[in-house]
Amino acid sequence: MTPRSPVRVVGPAFARRLRFWIQDLSTELRHHVAHGRFESAIGVTVGAVWLAIAPLFLLCSAVDFFDGGSDATALFLSGIAIGLVGLLILWLSEFPSSLPLKRLFAALVCGALAALVAVTIAHFTTGVAPTIDASLAEGAATITGTNSSTIEPDQLSLGMLLFRAFGQWLASAALIVVLVRISPHLGVGGLDADGGVSTRSARRLAPKSGSTMARLLLLYTLLTFLLLISYFLAGMPFIDSVVHCLTTVSSGGFSSRSGSIGAFNSGAIEWVAIVGMLIAGTSLPLIFRALRRGDLNRFLRSIEFRTYVGLVVSGVFAALAWSDNWPTTDDVRETIFAVSSAISTTGFVASDLTSISYGTEAVLLVLMVIGGMSASVAGGFTVMRLMVVSSYIGRELRRSIHPAAVEKIHLGRSSIGEVALARIIGELFLSAALILPLALVLSADGLNFEAAFSFAISALSNVGFAFGLNGPEEHLRMLGAFGHLAAVSLMLVGRISVTPLLVTLGGLGEPMQREIRRWRLTRHERAVR
């Protein structure tokens, strides 16, 4: 009789493989520390982010020290520690010679998480946010450009005010780098060839992507200075002008006053903010090309810009149509302000949004979902993607009548490929699938369903204000730990995009999936024997 083969024990084998993997990893790490660097795009990205953000800590610490604030020491020590760790990681890492798309997305996600960790440390060490979850929420609102906070800005020191404002400004500057370097690989908008008229022209700003990025960053800086001068001439104090110019051009929306822009009670300041918010939602490459050649008709020739302006005008008329009384001049200005704040995803508030009609709330929520133009610093789904999805729906309706018809989707003179179309629809579906479950988490943690649903949409679009409570900016303060984590998740997904996050999570889960498949195969072999 043939002897039965011994049954393999799964548990000890898995433990041995895990122990050997840890030993190999530690040996490799010691080797690289002793003999040189190791190739890691994630290490280079994390180190660069921490090293780049450390001067912001030191600058705000110096400002707070000379202003007599209480956060100078905490900002200084945190900045030194983050800078040293970032320098160490950069010293140990070097950029790999080849970079697969999966690792590129992982580097993007880890860079955003590194910035989140640094800003969270600043809020926690200074005592601005007393708990870790509140500090995470403040950090996410800073790096994603979302006007939502658990604290009153009037209670912040000058150093932390500037830290929040510069943090949002630098985060949008980093987004410009992402638009040039990474968004073309996403295929869902940005600077890819299928991105429509305004974004396709961005490929021709300069022969090299580095020069294109430098031109866009220079334009971004010049717009910031123009807004600073405009706010100051409109009657805003200088420090407030600095804060608001940084958070307007970056579509961040953080304000130095508890009542946001409405606290200044000035029509001139509101008009400056309206112009600044609309600029923040406009494609930067389109602005650059129009200004460089002195051809303002380029805006009119851009189909995406015409759609963007049309959405603003339609939103204003729809909101005024739902008003109970005949609108006055102030009502028209406040409506234009609210519509501009929603579609540019800036999140500034100039009037009492608790008394508006349900129809106006619906209009503002729809504009939040749409967001600004592609290749802008605004959040949301973007106007270009809305146009692509609308054209796709129209094509499918025509195909239902003429099944044999073959038709491509066009935006102006640009055509949208089927691969880019599938990715855009996938982005829309995945983003929409996140709203309801996380809105239920927000509802279970202190918000009514109207407030939870509107805030979920607002956080995902990186806007900030929402409806259903006594104030448009009270939602984050009403939440507990689980609600803060849900809000952080929504803000990060809205700014980073769903695709890089899922690809990164899939990469992290690959070793576990391999072990699960190996374990199931072992069980199957044992059952057969």
C-alpha positions as CSV (number, residue, x, y, z in Angstrom):
1,M,0.0,0.0,0.0
2,T,1.4,3.4,-1.0
3,P,2.0,5.5,2.1
4,R,0.1,8.7,2.3
5,S,2.1,11.9,1.9
6,P,2.4,14.1,5.0
7,V,0.0,17.0,5.3
8,R,1.6,20.4,5.2
9,V,0.9,22.7,8.1
10,V,-0.1,26.1,6.7
11,G,0.4,28.2,9.8
12,P,4.1,27.6,10.6
13,A,5.0,27.8,6.8
14,F,3.4,31.2,6.6
15,A,5.1,32.4,9.7
16,R,8.5,31.2,8.3
17,R,8.0,33.0,5.0
18,L,7.0,36.1,6.9
19,R,10.1,35.9,9.1
20,F,12.4,35.3,6.2
21,W,10.8,38.3,4.3
22,I,11.4,40.6,7.3
23,Q,15.0,39.4,7.6
24,D,15.7,39.9,3.9
25,L,14.1,43.4,4.1
26,S,16.2,44.4,7.1
27,T,19.4,43.0,5.5
28,E,18.8,44.9,2.3
29,L,18.0,48.1,4.3
30,R,21.3,47.7,6.3
31,H,23.2,47.1,3.1
32,H,21.8,50.3,1.5
33,V,22.4,52.4,4.5
34,A,26.0,51.2,4.7
35,H,26.9,51.3,0.9
36,G,24.6,53.8,-0.7
37,R,21.1,54.7,-1.8
38,F,18.2,52.6,-2.8
39,E,15.8,53.3,-5.7
40,S,12.4,54.5,-4.5
41,A,10.1,57.0,-6.1
42,I,8.0,57.0,-2.9
43,G,11.1,57.8,-0.8
44,V,12.1,60.6,-3.0
45,T,8.6,62.0,-3.1
46,V,8.1,61.8,0.7
47,G,11.5,63.3,1.4
48,A,11.0,66.1,-1.1
49,V,7.6,67.0,0.3
50,W,8.9,67.2,3.9
51,L,12.0,69.1,2.9
52,A,9.9,71.6,0.9
53,I,7.4,72.2,3.6
54,A,9.9,72.7,6.4
55,P,10.7,76.3,5.4
56,L,7.0,77.1,5.7
57,F,7.1,76.0,9.4
58,L,10.2,78.2,10.0
59,L,8.8,81.2,8.2
60,C,5.5,81.1,10.1
61,S,7.4,80.5,13.3
62,A,9.5,83.6,12.8
63,V,6.3,85.7,12.0
64,D,4.6,84.4,15.1
65,F,7.6,85.0,17.2
66,F,7.9,88.7,16.2
67,D,4.1,89.1,16.6
68,G,4.3,87.8,20.1
69,G,2.2,84.6,19.4
70,S,2.3,81.4,21.3
71,D,2.9,78.9,18.5
72,A,6.4,80.0,17.4
73,T,8.3,77.3,19.4
74,A,6.1,74.4,18.4
75,L,6.2,75.5,14.7
76,F,10.0,75.9,14.8
77,L,10.7,72.5,16.4
78,S,8.2,70.7,14.2
79,G,9.7,72.3,11.1
80,I,13.3,71.3,12.1
81,A,12.2,67.7,12.8
82,I,10.3,67.3,9.6
83,G,13.1,68.9,7.6
84,L,15.7,66.6,9.1
85,V,13.6,63.5,8.5
86,G,12.9,64.6,4.9
87,L,16.6,65.2,4.3
88,L,17.5,61.8,5.7
89,I,15.0,60.1,3.4
90,L,16.3,61.9,0.4
91,W,19.8,61.0,1.3
92,L,18.8,57.3,1.4
93,S,16.7,57.4,-1.7
94,E,17.3,58.0,-5.4
95,F,14.8,58.2,-8.2
96,P,14.5,54.9,-10.1
97,S,15.6,54.6,-13.7
98,S,12.2,53.2,-14.8
99,L,8.9,54.1,-13.2
100,P,5.8,52.0,-13.9
101,L,2.5,53.6,-13.8
102,K,1.5,51.8,-10.6
103,R,4.5,53.2,-8.7
104,L,3.9,56.7,-10.1
105,F,0.4,56.6,-8.6
106,A,1.8,55.3,-5.4
107,A,4.3,58.1,-5.2
108,L,1.5,60.7,-5.8
109,V,-0.6,59.2,-3.0
110,C,2.3,58.9,-0.6
111,G,3.4,62.5,-1.3
112,A,-0.1,63.7,-0.4
113,L,-0.1,61.6,2.7
114,A,3.3,63.0,3.7
115,A,2.0,66.5,3.3
116,L,-1.1,65.5,5.4
117,V,1.2,64.1,8.2
118,A,3.3,67.3,8.3
119,V,0.3,69.7,8.4
120,T,-1.4,67.4,11.0
121,I,1.7,67.6,13.2
122,A,1.6,71.4,13.0
123,H,-2.0,71.6,14.2
124,F,-1.5,69.0,16.9
125,T,1.8,70.4,18.4
126,T,0.5,73.9,18.5
127,G,-2.6,72.9,20.3
128,V,-4.9,74.4,17.6
129,A,-6.7,71.1,17.3
130,P,-6.7,69.2,20.6
131,T,-7.2,65.7,19.2
132,I,-5.5,63.6,16.5
133,D,-8.8,63.2,14.4
134,A,-9.4,67.0,14.6
135,S,-5.8,67.7,13.6
136,L,-6.2,65.2,10.6
137,A,-9.3,67.0,9.5
138,E,-7.6,70.4,9.7
139,G,-4.6,69.0,7.8
140,A,-6.8,67.5,5.1
141,A,-8.7,70.8,4.7
142,T,-5.3,72.6,4.3
143,I,-3.7,70.3,1.7
144,T,-6.9,69.8,-0.3
145,G,-8.0,73.4,-0.4
146,T,-11.3,72.8,1.4
147,N,-12.9,75.6,3.4
148,S,-13.9,73.5,6.4
149,S,-12.6,73.7,9.9
150,T,-13.2,72.7,13.5
151,I,-11.8,76.0,14.8
152,E,-12.6,79.7,14.6
153,P,-10.0,81.6,12.6
154,D,-10.3,84.6,14.9
155,Q,-8.7,82.4,17.6
156,L,-5.6,81.5,15.5
157,S,-2.3,83.2,16.0
158,L,-0.8,85.1,13.0
159,G,1.7,82.3,12.4
160,M,-1.0,79.7,12.1
161,L,-3.2,82.0,10.0
162,L,-0.3,82.3,7.5
163,F,0.5,78.6,7.8
164,R,-3.1,77.7,6.8
165,A,-3.1,80.2,3.9
166,F,0.3,79.4,2.6
167,G,-0.5,75.7,3.0
168,Q,-3.5,75.9,0.7
169,W,-1.5,78.1,-1.8
170,L,1.4,75.6,-1.9
171,A,-0.9,72.6,-2.2
172,S,-2.5,74.2,-5.4
173,A,1.0,74.9,-6.7
174,A,1.8,71.2,-6.2
175,L,-1.4,70.4,-8.1
176,I,0.0,72.3,-11.1
177,V,3.0,70.0,-11.0
178,V,0.7,67.1,-10.9
179,L,-1.3,68.4,-13.8
180,V,1.9,68.6,-15.9
181,R,3.7,65.4,-14.7
182,I,1.0,62.9,-13.7
183,S,-2.4,63.8,-15.0
184,P,-1.6,62.9,-18.6
185,H,-1.1,59.3,-17.4
186,L,-4.6,59.2,-15.8
187,G,-6.3,59.8,-19.1
188,V,-9.2,61.5,-17.4
189,G,-8.4,65.2,-17.9
190,G,-5.5,67.5,-17.2
191,L,-2.9,68.0,-19.9
192,D,-3.6,64.8,-21.9
193,A,-4.2,65.0,-25.6
194,D,-7.9,64.0,-25.1
195,G,-8.5,66.8,-22.7
196,G,-10.3,69.3,-25.0
197,V,-9.2,72.5,-26.6
198,S,-7.9,74.5,-23.6
199,T,-5.9,71.6,-22.1
200,R,-4.6,70.2,-25.3
201,S,-3.0,73.5,-26.1
202,A,-1.1,73.3,-22.9
203,R,1.2,70.8,-24.5
204,R,2.5,73.6,-26.7
205,L,3.3,76.1,-24.0
206,A,6.9,75.0,-24.1
207,P,9.0,72.3,-25.7
208,K,9.6,70.6,-22.4
209,S,7.2,69.8,-19.5
210,G,9.6,71.5,-17.0
211,S,9.3,74.8,-18.9
212,T,5.5,74.4,-19.1
213,M,5.4,73.9,-15.4
214,A,7.6,76.9,-14.8
215,R,5.3,79.1,-16.9
216,L,2.2,78.0,-15.2
217,L,3.7,78.5,-11.7
218,L,4.8,82.0,-12.7
219,L,1.3,82.8,-13.9
220,Y,-0.1,81.4,-10.7
221,T,2.3,83.7,-8.6
222,L,1.5,86.8,-10.7
223,L,-2.3,86.2,-10.3
224,T,-1.7,86.0,-6.5
225,F,0.1,89.4,-6.4
226,L,-2.7,91.0,-8.5
227,L,-5.3,89.7,-6.1
228,L,-3.3,91.0,-3.1
229,I,-3.2,94.5,-4.6
230,S,-6.9,94.3,-5.6
231,Y,-8.0,93.3,-2.1
232,F,-5.9,96.0,-0.5
233,L,-7.2,98.7,-2.8
234,A,-10.8,97.5,-2.1
235,G,-10.4,98.3,1.6
236,M,-9.2,95.0,3.1
237,P,-6.4,95.3,5.8
238,F,-3.0,94.1,4.6
239,I,-2.7,90.9,6.6
240,D,-6.3,89.9,5.6
241,S,-5.4,90.7,2.0
242,V,-2.4,88.4,2.2
243,V,-4.5,85.6,3.6
244,H,-7.3,86.0,1.2
245,C,-5.3,86.4,-2.0
246,L,-3.5,83.1,-1.2
247,T,-6.7,81.2,-0.5
248,T,-8.7,82.8,-3.4
249,V,-6.3,82.0,-6.2
250,S,-5.7,78.5,-4.9
251,S,-9.5,77.9,-4.5
252,G,-8.9,77.0,-0.9
253,G,-11.4,79.4,0.7
254,F,-9.8,79.7,4.1
255,S,-10.5,83.1,5.7
256,S,-9.0,85.1,8.5
257,R,-12.5,86.0,9.7
258,S,-15.2,83.8,11.2
259,G,-17.8,85.2,8.8
260,S,-15.5,84.7,5.8
261,I,-15.7,87.4,3.1
262,G,-19.1,88.5,4.5
263,A,-17.4,89.7,7.7
264,F,-16.0,92.7,5.8
265,N,-19.5,93.9,4.7
266,S,-18.0,95.4,1.6
267,G,-19.4,95.1,-1.9
268,A,-16.0,96.0,-3.5
269,I,-14.3,93.2,-1.6
270,E,-16.9,90.8,-2.7
271,W,-16.5,91.8,-6.4
272,V,-12.8,91.3,-6.1
273,A,-13.4,87.8,-4.6
274,I,-15.9,87.0,-7.4
275,V,-13.3,87.8,-10.1
276,G,-10.6,85.9,-8.2
277,M,-12.8,82.8,-7.7
278,L,-13.8,82.7,-11.4
279,I,-10.1,83.0,-12.4
280,A,-9.3,80.1,-10.0
281,G,-11.8,77.9,-11.8
282,T,-10.4,78.8,-15.3
283,S,-7.8,76.7,-17.1
284,L,-4.4,78.1,-16.4
285,P,-2.9,77.1,-19.8
286,L,-5.8,79.0,-21.5
287,I,-5.1,82.1,-19.4
288,F,-1.4,81.9,-20.2
289,R,-1.8,81.6,-23.9
290,A,-4.4,84.4,-24.1
291,L,-2.3,86.8,-22.1
292,R,1.0,85.9,-23.8
293,R,-0.4,86.6,-27.3
294,G,-2.7,89.4,-26.2
295,D,-5.6,87.5,-27.8
296,L,-8.6,87.6,-25.5
297,N,-10.8,86.1,-28.2
298,R,-9.0,82.8,-27.3
299,F,-11.4,82.6,-24.3
300,L,-14.4,82.8,-26.6
301,R,-13.0,80.2,-29.0
302,S,-12.6,77.7,-26.1
303,I,-15.7,75.6,-25.9
304,E,-14.9,74.6,-22.3
305,F,-14.7,78.2,-21.2
306,R,-18.0,79.1,-23.0
307,T,-19.6,76.2,-21.1
308,Y,-18.0,77.3,-17.8
309,V,-19.4,80.8,-18.2
310,G,-22.8,79.4,-19.3
311,L,-23.0,77.4,-16.2
312,V,-22.3,80.4,-14.0
313,V,-24.9,82.5,-15.8
314,S,-27.5,79.7,-15.7
315,G,-26.8,79.1,-12.0
316,V,-27.3,82.7,-11.2
317,F,-30.6,83.0,-13.1
318,A,-31.8,79.7,-11.6
319,A,-31.0,80.8,-8.0
320,L,-32.7,84.1,-8.5
321,A,-35.7,82.5,-10.0
322,W,-36.2,80.5,-6.8
323,S,-36.1,83.6,-4.7
324,D,-39.3,84.6,-3.0
325,N,-39.0,88.3,-3.6
326,W,-37.9,90.5,-6.5
327,P,-34.1,90.6,-6.2
328,T,-32.3,93.8,-5.3
329,T,-28.8,94.8,-6.4
330,D,-27.3,93.2,-3.2
331,D,-29.2,90.0,-3.8
332,V,-27.8,89.7,-7.3
333,R,-24.3,90.3,-6.1
334,E,-24.6,87.8,-3.3
335,T,-26.1,85.2,-5.7
336,I,-23.2,85.7,-8.2
337,F,-20.8,85.3,-5.2
338,A,-22.4,82.1,-4.0
339,V,-22.5,80.6,-7.5
340,S,-18.9,81.6,-8.2
341,S,-17.8,80.1,-4.8
342,A,-19.6,76.8,-5.6
343,I,-18.4,76.2,-9.1
344,S,-14.8,77.3,-8.4
345,T,-14.9,75.1,-5.3
346,T,-13.4,78.0,-3.3
347,G,-16.0,77.9,-0.5
348,F,-16.1,81.5,0.5
349,V,-19.3,82.7,2.1
350,A,-20.6,86.3,1.8
351,S,-24.3,85.9,3.0
352,D,-26.6,83.8,5.2
353,L,-27.0,80.6,3.3
354,T,-29.4,79.1,5.9
355,S,-32.3,81.1,4.6
356,I,-32.0,80.3,0.9
357,S,-34.6,78.1,-0.8
358,Y,-34.2,74.3,-1.5
359,G,-34.0,75.0,-5.2
360,T,-31.1,77.3,-4.7
361,E,-29.4,74.7,-2.5
362,A,-29.9,72.1,-5.3
363,V,-28.3,74.5,-7.8
364,L,-25.3,75.2,-5.7
365,L,-24.8,71.4,-5.0
366,V,-24.9,70.7,-8.7
367,L,-22.3,73.4,-9.4
368,M,-20.1,71.9,-6.6
369,V,-20.2,68.5,-8.3
370,I,-19.3,70.0,-11.7
371,G,-16.5,72.3,-10.4
372,G,-14.1,74.4,-12.5
373,M,-12.4,73.8,-15.9
374,S,-9.8,71.1,-16.5
375,A,-6.2,72.2,-15.9
376,S,-7.3,74.7,-13.2
377,V,-6.7,74.5,-9.5
378,A,-10.4,74.0,-8.8
379,G,-11.8,70.7,-7.6
380,G,-15.0,68.9,-8.7
381,F,-15.7,66.7,-11.7
382,T,-14.6,69.5,-14.1
383,V,-16.5,71.1,-16.9
384,M,-14.6,69.1,-19.6
385,R,-15.6,65.8,-18.1
386,L,-19.2,66.9,-17.8
387,M,-19.2,67.8,-21.5
388,V,-17.7,64.4,-22.4
389,V,-20.3,62.5,-20.4
390,S,-23.1,64.7,-21.9
391,S,-21.8,64.0,-25.4
392,Y,-21.6,60.3,-24.6
393,I,-25.2,60.2,-23.4
394,G,-26.3,62.0,-26.6
395,R,-24.4,59.5,-28.7
396,E,-26.0,56.5,-27.0
397,L,-29.4,58.0,-27.5
398,R,-28.7,58.5,-31.2
399,R,-27.4,54.9,-31.4
400,S,-30.7,53.6,-29.9
401,I,-32.4,55.1,-33.0
402,H,-29.6,54.2,-35.5
403,P,-27.9,51.1,-34.2
404,A,-25.5,50.9,-37.1
405,A,-24.2,54.4,-36.7
406,V,-20.5,54.9,-35.9
407,E,-19.8,58.1,-34.2
408,K,-16.9,59.6,-32.3
409,I,-17.2,62.1,-29.4
410,H,-15.9,65.6,-30.3
411,L,-15.2,68.7,-28.1
412,G,-14.7,71.5,-30.6
413,R,-12.0,70.2,-33.0
414,S,-10.7,67.6,-30.5
415,S,-11.9,64.0,-30.4
416,I,-12.2,61.9,-27.2
417,G,-10.8,58.4,-27.5
418,E,-12.8,55.4,-26.1
419,V,-10.1,54.6,-23.5
420,A,-10.3,58.2,-22.1
421,L,-14.1,58.0,-22.2
422,A,-14.1,54.8,-20.2
423,R,-11.8,56.2,-17.6
424,I,-13.9,59.4,-17.2
425,I,-17.1,57.4,-16.7
426,G,-15.3,55.1,-14.3
427,E,-14.1,58.1,-12.3
428,L,-17.6,59.5,-12.1
429,F,-19.1,56.1,-11.0
430,L,-16.4,55.5,-8.4
431,S,-16.7,59.0,-6.9
432,A,-20.5,58.7,-6.8
433,A,-20.3,55.3,-5.1
434,L,-18.3,56.9,-2.2
435,I,-20.9,59.6,-1.4
436,L,-23.8,57.6,0.0
437,P,-21.8,55.2,2.4
438,L,-19.7,58.1,3.7
439,A,-22.8,60.3,4.0
440,L,-24.3,57.6,6.2
441,V,-21.2,57.6,8.4
442,L,-21.5,61.4,8.7
443,S,-25.2,61.0,9.5
444,A,-24.4,58.4,12.2
445,D,-21.8,60.7,13.8
446,G,-23.9,63.8,14.5
447,L,-25.4,65.3,11.3
448,N,-28.9,65.1,10.0
449,F,-29.2,63.5,6.6
450,E,-29.5,66.7,4.6
451,A,-26.4,68.1,6.3
452,A,-24.5,64.8,5.9
453,F,-25.4,64.4,2.2
454,S,-24.6,68.0,1.3
455,F,-21.4,68.0,3.3
456,A,-20.3,64.8,1.7
457,I,-20.8,66.4,-1.8
458,S,-19.0,69.5,-0.6
459,A,-16.1,67.7,0.9
460,L,-15.6,65.4,-2.1
461,S,-15.6,68.5,-4.4
462,N,-13.2,70.4,-1.9
463,V,-15.7,73.2,-1.4
464,G,-16.4,73.3,2.4
465,F,-19.7,75.0,3.0
466,A,-22.9,72.9,3.1
467,F,-26.5,73.1,4.2
468,G,-28.9,71.6,6.8
469,L,-27.4,73.3,10.0
470,N,-27.5,76.7,11.6
471,G,-24.5,77.8,9.7
472,P,-22.8,76.8,6.4
473,E,-19.5,76.1,8.1
474,E,-20.6,74.2,11.2
475,H,-20.5,70.7,9.8
476,L,-17.0,69.6,10.6
477,R,-17.3,71.0,14.1
478,M,-20.4,68.8,14.8
479,L,-18.6,65.6,13.9
480,G,-16.8,63.1,16.1
481,A,-13.7,60.9,15.3
482,F,-15.4,58.7,12.8
483,G,-17.0,61.7,11.0
484,H,-13.7,63.4,10.9
485,L,-12.0,60.3,9.3
486,A,-14.9,60.1,6.7
487,A,-14.5,63.8,5.9
488,V,-10.7,63.4,5.5
489,S,-11.3,60.5,3.1
490,L,-13.7,62.5,1.0
491,M,-11.4,65.5,0.8
492,L,-8.4,63.4,-0.2
493,V,-10.3,61.4,-2.8
494,G,-11.7,64.7,-4.2
495,R,-8.2,66.2,-4.6
496,I,-6.1,63.2,-5.5
497,S,-8.7,61.4,-7.7
498,V,-10.0,57.9,-7.2
499,T,-7.8,56.1,-9.7
500,P,-4.4,56.6,-8.0
501,L,-5.8,55.7,-4.6
502,L,-7.3,52.4,-5.8
503,V,-4.2,51.5,-7.8
504,T,-2.1,52.2,-4.7
505,L,-4.4,50.2,-2.4
506,G,-4.3,47.4,-5.0
507,G,-0.5,47.4,-5.0
508,L,-0.5,47.2,-1.2
509,G,-2.9,44.3,-1.2
510,E,-1.0,42.2,-3.7
511,P,1.2,40.4,-1.2
512,M,-1.8,39.5,0.9
513,Q,-3.7,38.4,-2.2
514,R,-0.8,36.1,-3.1
515,E,-0.7,34.6,0.3
516,I,-4.5,34.0,0.3
517,R,-4.3,32.3,-3.1
518,R,-1.4,30.2,-1.9
519,W,-3.3,29.2,1.3
520,R,-6.4,28.3,-0.7
521,L,-4.3,26.2,-3.1
522,T,-2.8,24.4,-0.1
523,R,-6.2,23.7,1.3
524,H,-7.4,22.4,-2.0
525,E,-4.3,20.0,-2.3
526,R,-4.9,18.8,1.2
527,A,-8.6,18.1,0.5
528,V,-7.7,16.1,-2.6
529,R,-5.2,14.0,-0.7
